[in-house]
Amino acid sequence: MLSLPTLTRSPLLRNILTITMQQSRRTPAKRHQNRGKKAFATNAVNASNPSPQQHATPIPRVSTPPLSEAVPLDTPRFADLGKENLLHPILLQTIIEDLKFDHMMPVQAATLHDLLAKRIDCLAQAKTGTGKTIAFLLPAIQTLINRNRQPGSGVSLLVISPTRELAMQIAKEATALLKRLPQYKVSFAIGGTNKNTEEAKILDGCDILIATPGRLLDHLSDERVKWNFRNLDTLVLDEADRLLDMGFMPALKDIVKALPNKEESKRQGMLFSATIAPHVQTVAHLILSKGYKFISTIPEGELNTHERVPQHLVTVPTFSDVAPALVGSIRSEEKISGPETFKAIVFAPTAALVDFYGDILQALPGMPPTSVLHSRVSQSKRTKVTNDFRNAKNGVLVATDVVARGMDFPLVTNVFQVGVPSDKESYVHRLGRTARAGAEGRGTFIVTEAEMFFPKWSLKEITFESAQADISAKPEILAISEKLETEDHAKTYQGWLGYYKNHLKGLQWDNRELVRQANRFALEGLGAPEVPGLKKSTVGKMGLKGVAGLTVVPDPPRVPGAHRGGGGEGRSKGSGGKGNVQSGEGRSAGNVGKGKVQKATAGLSW
């Protein structure tokens, strides 16, 4: 079933070069405040903070590339689809005149004709940032037009996305494509936003819905919303491999059960994925018809990012040395790139550690403009930070895996990974935020000696270049961290415990050694005046009851009707439900509300 089609083996697609994608409508540079501290210097900042459907970020456009790059003029034109009457003239006009698209990108050239002409079901392998969003939106919108859908007919296109940010990005592109067809409405259903407002929009004539699995499943429990999918024409899973890596298979199965029967509805299915692993094939059979077509636009033998980007391994003795080593590495790399063009993403395991590193970088003199992004940041703030960093010429974004996949930030020169990620795939996806569209990039992996098991065994096929750790900033950092709030120390300590509890086997620690190392980190790395306390219930959920060295404090009195907060790396505000003691970003789809210590997951949107 998964053999490459003849199309992808042709000389035409093998010789295709990447089209340069460039954002337009840029405005003069401006600074904004982030939590009262310095943030990105950008060359395109919106005057206000519009909603996702108001195009807070311009849609990428094809433009004249630098002389060193070339537009693949031998690829089909969008106008060719018009000649065959496969695209409505108004839709074609929008693509060519408004969005300035002329020639198709590889994934569009490989999929659009069959998706439009034959309404095939398709499993497409394509990298992020290669035009796949347009590849699945155009056929779905054309179906919407062909069927002459009347207001109140319900959702025609449902797109399921792994993260809020990617969902909002897709919604913007869909809205742009419908600029000249205002009768069709685009909505989204994502965590961190008002559920009642979303519900009202879905029930009020929504034609295209982009959703994250958890929030969508929540909405489908309402029979009125469920009825709105009675005429579903198209179902798309974007970043399917990431959806499954994040544990959403149970949710996806429940969603499909709630939707009309595929055979009876004759809906079209599309599944886009950067990798084709066995679990992706499993979900393909759940979403697609038996005779679906597999199309790959990744040329055979093409080097992956982790094989062509220089990667430096920085090793430090203790966890107290990690933040100083990060500062030293940033200062060193900034000299290489130059302050004006140094643009970096720093990945950390938990939201609390992201805040800690963000506080340090923002307080140190001479550091690049810095901001933070994770699930605890409000949705409106996440949107603004994302847009500002996308348009920034330079700066540092400190983040959890919420931006590791699906988010395209141009001109990122460096990726720093601080501490072991949850798995090899997370490491590779994070690194993929740099060296995009043919640009150069560099990676830096900072670990303690205890964490060396990860690069040694999980990343054994990667050739690292050892780099000397510069921890000279340690006194400065300690002076800053000592001034942080006691509550901040407690959150970082608890998140650290929750995360590394999942890596005891690799670290070759038992619970007692875990607590000893956490206490040392709190006192020597965070500058806490004493070991932070943990609530009794949290200790029990972490499986650390009775472990020597913990400072256990009583649980606060329970307030009737209030939701319990999660420990470790909790969910974003407004999620609802019971909290989990967690180690990663968001919560694992398979263990909702069970209060378990869970494996770190990336960018879950509930």
N, C-alpha and C positions, 0 to 999 in steps of 0.2 A: 504493500500500500504506500509506503513512504519512499518511493523511488523518485529521483529528480525528474521532472518533466523535461521533454525535449527543449522547451522554450528556454529554460535556465542553463542549458548546456550550449546554446548557440553562441557563435562568435560575437553577436550583437551585444548580449548581456554580459559576456565575459569582459568585454572591452569598455563597458560603461564606467565612467568616472563619476565621482560624487558631485552632485550639483550643490553649489554653495548656497546655503540658506541664510538670509539676512533679514533682520527686522527693520521696519520702516517707521516713519513719523517720529523721529527722535527729536527731543527737545533739549535745551541747555541743561548743563549739570546743576545739581541741587543736592543739598544735604538734608537729611531728616533725622530726627531723634529716635533712638530705639531704647525704650525704658529709661529715658533721661540720659543716654550715653551715645557716643558717636556710632554712626552707622555708615552704610555705603555711600561713596561718592559716585553718582550715576550720571549718565548722559541722556537718560530718558526717564523722567519721573512724572507720573500723572499728577495733575493739579489737585485731584481729589482721589478718593478710594472707591472707584466704581464697583458695582456688583460684577460677578463673572460674566454675565450676559451683556455687559456694556463695554466689552473689549478693553479690560484693564491692561492687557498686553497685546500689541499688534500681532496679527498672524504672520508667520514667517513667509517671505516672498522670494521668488527667484529673481536674482539681479545679476548684473554683469560682474563676473568674478575677477580676481586679480589675474595678472598675466601668467602666474605660475599654475593656475588651474584652468579647467576647460569645461564648458557646458557640453553635455553629450548630445550634439545636434542630430545624431543618428537614431535617437529614441523617438517614439511616436509623439505626435502633438495632441493636445487635448482637442484641437479643432478636428482631428481625424474622427473622433467619436461623434462629433456633430454631423459630419458628412454621412455617417452611417445611421443617423437618427437615433443614436443610443443615449444621447444626453439632450435634455430640453434646452431650447435656445436661450432661455433666460438664465438657466444654470450655467451654460457654457459662457455666456456673456459675463457672468459674475467671476468665473474662474480666470478668464483671459484679461478682462478689462479692469476688474476691481482688485483681484488678488495677484494679477500680473504673472500668472503661471502660463507657460508656453509649452515646452517639452515636458513629458512625464519623467518622474524619477523612476529608478529601477523597479521598486515594488509596485508602483502604479502601472508601469508598462507590462509587468508580468501578470497582473491580476484583473485590471479594470475591464478589459474587453469581455472576458468570459463571465465576470460577475454581472456585467450589464446585459450582454446579449443572451446568455444562457441561464442566468440566475443560479449558477452552480453554488454548492457549498464548498468552502475553501479553508484549508489549513495553510497559512502562509508564514514562512520563516523570514523574518526581516529584523534588522537592527533598529533600535530607537533612533529617531531623528532622520529617517529615510523616506518620509512621506506616506507612512502607512495609514495615518489618520484620514487623509483625503481618500486613500484607496478603499476604505470601508464606508466612509460617509457618502461619497458620490452615488454608489449603487443603491444605498438605502434611501437617499433622498429622491432619486429617480423613481424608485418603486412607489414612494409616497405620492409623487406627481402622477405617475401612470394610473394609479388606482383612484385618482380624483377623490381623495379622502375628504369627507365633510367634517366640519367642526363637531366635536363631541364623539368622534369615532374611536377615540382612545389612542394609546401609544402604538405607533407604527414601528419605530426603531428603538431597541433597548441595547445600550452599550454598557458592559460591566467592566469596571476598571479597578485595579488594585489599590490606588491611592486617591485621596481627595484632590491633590494638586493635578494629577493627570486627568481626572474626571473634569475638573474645571477647564483645563487646557483644551480638552476635546469639545466641551460645550462652547467655548469661544470660537473654535474653528467651524463648528456646525452653524452657529449664529452668523458667522461671516459668510458662509456659503448660501444662507437663506436671506441675505441682505435684500434681494429683489423679490423675495417671496415671503412677505411679512405675515401672511395668513397662517404660516406654520410656526408652532411654538417649540422652543427648546427649554428643557428644565433639567435640574440635576438633583440627586438624592445622595447626600454624603453625610458622614458624621461631623459633629462640631457645629452644625447649623440648626435652625429652628425646624423641628420635624413637622409641626402644624402648618407652617408656611409652605414647606415642601409639598405636603399633602394637598393643600389647597390648589397649588399650581398643577399638580398631577391631575387632579379631578376637574380642573378648569380648562380642558382642551389641550393637554400636552401631547405633541406629536412625536417628539424625540426626547428620550430620557437617558441621561448618563448617570450611572449609579455605582457606588461601592457595595460589595456584597452584604455586609452587616446591616447597613441602613435599608437597603432594598428589601431584604428578608423581613425586616421590622415592618416596613410599609405593607408588604404582601399579607401580613396577618389581618389587615383590614379588608373585608370583602368588597368594599366600594373601590378600593385601589386595585384589587385583584381583577375585578370586572373590567377595569380600564385597559387590561392587556388582552382582551378577547379577540382583537383584530391585529395582533402582533404580526408584522410582516418580516422583520429582520432582527436577529439576535447576534450580537458581536461580543466576543471576549477579547479584550486587549491586554497585552502583557500576560498571556495565559500562564506561562511558566512561573511568573512572579505570584500570580494569584494562588497557584498550587503550592509554591514554596512557603507561602504565608499561612498555609493550612486552611484554605477556603473551600476545599473539595466538598465537605459536608454541606456547607452553605449553598454552593452551586447546585448540588443535587436537589436540595430543598426548593431552590428557586425554580429549577426546571420543572419540578413536580407541580408547582403552583401556576405555571404558565400553560396555555392551551397545548394540546397534543400536537407534536410537530408534524406528524403524518397528515392529520386532519387540517391543520392551519396552512400547510405548505409554505411555512416561513423559510427564509434563506438564513443560513448560518455561516458565520465567518469567525475564524479563530486566528489571532496573530500572536506570534511568540518568537523571541530571540533565539531560544534553544528548543530542540525537539527531544525531550527526554521521555521515557516510558510513561510517566504520569501525565504528560501532555497528550499523548496518544489516547490515554484512557478518557480524559475529559473531551477529546475530539469526538469519540464515539457517543458521548452523552449529548453533545451540542449539535453535531453535524450529521447529515444523512450518510448512509452506508457507502455511497459512491462518491464521497467527497474527493476533491482534488488537492494534492499537496504541491505547493510551490515554494521554492527556496530562492531568495535573491542574494544569498551570501555566497560569493564565488568559491569554488573548491580550492583549498590551499591558502585562502586568505588568512593572514595572521590576525589573531585576536589581539585586543588591546593589551592584555597582560603579557603577550609575547613580544610586543614591539615598544612598549613604554619602559624607559629606564626606571628601575625600582631600587630604592635604597632601604636597607634594614638598619635601624638604630636600636641598639639594645642597652638597657639601663639596669642597674642592680635591683632597685626597689620601686614600688609603685609611687613612692614620694618623689621619685626622680622623673616621672613621666611628663608632668606639666613643664618643668624646666627644659627637658629635652625637646618638647614641642616648640617652645618659644625659641630655643636655639636653632632648630631646624627651619622655622619660618624666617628667622633673620638671615640665615645662610642662603635659603632659596630665593628670598626677595632680592638679594644682591645679584643673583644670577639672572633673574628675569628683568629686574629693574622695577623700582617702586611704582612707576606709572602703569605698568602692564601686569604686575603680579596679581593674579586672581586665583584664589585657592579655596578648596573645600576641606574642612577638617571633620572627619567622621569619628564619633565617640559612641560607646555602647549604650548609654542611657541618657535620658533627658536631663537628669540632675548633673551628670558629668558634662554634658553640653553647656549647661548654664554655668558650671564652674569654670570651664575653659574659656567661655565667652567673657565672663567677668574678669578673668585674668588678662586676656588680650585687650579688652577695652580699657583696663586701668593702667596698663604698662605704657609709658611714653614711647613714641616713635613706632608703634605697631600700626599695621594697616587698618583702615576702617573695618569694623567687625560687627556681625550680627549673628543671631542664633535662630534655629528652626527645629522644632520637634512637636510632638502631638499635644503637649500641654500649652503651647502657644495658641491663642485664640485664632479662629479661622480667618477673621479679617486681617489680623496681624500676619498670619502665615502667607496670605495672598500678597500683602504688601511687600514682605521680605522677599518672597519668591520673585516678584516682578522687579524689584529694585536690584537684586543680585543678577538677574538675567540681563539687565541693561547696564550693569556697572562695568566700568573700564578696569577697575581694580578692587581689591578688598578681600576679606576672608568671611566665609560662611561656615559656622560651626553647626553641625547637624547630626541627627541620628539617621538611620537608614530610610527615613521618610522621603529623602531625595535621591536614594541610590539608584532607583529605576524610574523610567518614565518621564523624568524631568530633564529638559535639554537646556543647559546653561552654556552659552557660547564663550569661547576664549578663556576657559579655565586652564591655567598653566600648571597647577599642582594639585595633587590629592594627598592629604595626610590621613593615615589611619592610626588612631591612638588606641592601643589595646586590641586584643584578639576579637575579630568579628564572630558572628554566630556560626558561620561555615564558609567553605571555600567560595561558594557562589556569591555570597555577600561581598567578599573581598574583591572578586573580579568585577562585579557590577559597580561597586564604589569606584574602582580604578577607572572604569569606563566613562566617568564624568569628565575626564580630561582626554586630550589627543583626539578630539572629534573633528569631523569634516576635514581631515587631512592635516590638522594642526599638530604641533609637537606638544608633549606633555611629560611630566615627571611624577613619580609616586614615591612616597616616604611612609614606611611602616615602622611604628614605634612600639616596642614591646619590652616587658621586663624579662629578666633571665628565666623566671618561672614560666613565662608564656612562650618560650622558644619551641615548645612542642608543636605549636601551630604552624609556623613557617617551615619547620623541619619535616613534619609529616603531612599536613593538609596541603601545603604549597610546595611540595618537594620538586615539582617539575618547573618551578619558577627559579630563575637565576637572579639572586639578589646581590647587590653590591653593598658590602658592609660600609657603614658610615660612622664616624666617631661621634658619640653623644656629647653635645655641648650643654651642660647643666649649670652654667655660670649664673643663670638668672634665678637660681633657687632662693637666695635671700630676698630678692625683690618679690618673688611670688609668695613666699611665706608671709611677708609683711602685708601683702594685699589680702591673702586668704584669711589671715587672722582677724581681719576687720569685717568679714562677711557675717551675716546673721546666723545665730545658732540654729535656726530652722533650716537654713541652707546647708549647713554642715550635716544636719541629721538626714536630710533628703539624699544628699550625695552618698553618705555612708550607707544608708539603707539600700539605695539603688545599686551600689557597688557590691554589697553582700548578695543581693538577689541575682545579679548577673553572674558573678563568679561562682555562685553555688552550682550553676549549670556546667561548670568546667572543672569540677573537682578531679575527675578522672585524668584529664590531660595535665593538670597542675600537679597531680599526685599528692593532693592534700586530703585530709579528713576535715570534718566540721570544725574541730578545735583549731586546726591550723588556719582554716578560712577566717575564723573570728580573730585569731591573733594577727593575721596579716591586715584585716580590715581595721582593727584598732590602731595598728601602727600607721596605716595610711591616714586615718582620721587625725591622729595627733601630729604626725610629722609632715604629712602632705597637705591636709586641709587646714592645719593650724587650729584645730578645735581645742578649746581649753580642757576638755575631758571627753571621754568616750561617749558619743551621743546615745541617748536612750532609744529603745525600741519598744513599741507597745506589745503587751503580752500576746494579743491575738496575732500580731504580725510575726512574732517569733514562732508561734505554733504553725502558721501557714508556711513559713520558710523551712520547716523541719529542723529547727535549731533549738528546740526546747531542751533545757538542761545543759547546754554547752557552756563551759566555763569562759568567762571574760565578757559576756554580754551584760549590758545594763538594761534590765527589763523594767518598764514602767507600766502602771495600771492603764487599762483602756479607759477613755473618757466615757462618761455616762451616755447611753444610747438615746438618741432623739427619735421619737416615733415618726415614721414616714420618711426619715432621711436615708439616703444611700450611703453605704459604707465605702470609704475610699480605699483604693488599692495601695499596696506598698510597692517598693522598688520602682520600676518604670511603669507608671500607671497609664490609664486611658486619658484621652483628651476630655476637656471639660464639656459637659453637656451630653455625655454618652448615655447615661442612665444605666440601671442595673447594678449588680454587685461588683465590688472591686476585687482584683486579683493581685497577688504578690507576683510581680513580673520582672523580667530582666531585660526586655527589649522594648521596641517602640510599639505601643498599643497593646492589644491582647490577642491571644491565639484563638482562631476561629473555632477550634474543636473543643475548647474548654471554657466557654463563656459562663461566667458566674460561678465557677467551681472553687475559686480561691486556691489555685495551685501555683506552685513555683513553675514558671514556664520558660521554654526556650526563647531566646531573643528572636523577635520577628521584626520585619521591616515595613514600616509605613502602614500599619493596619488602620483602616478607616471605618470607625464605628460611630 
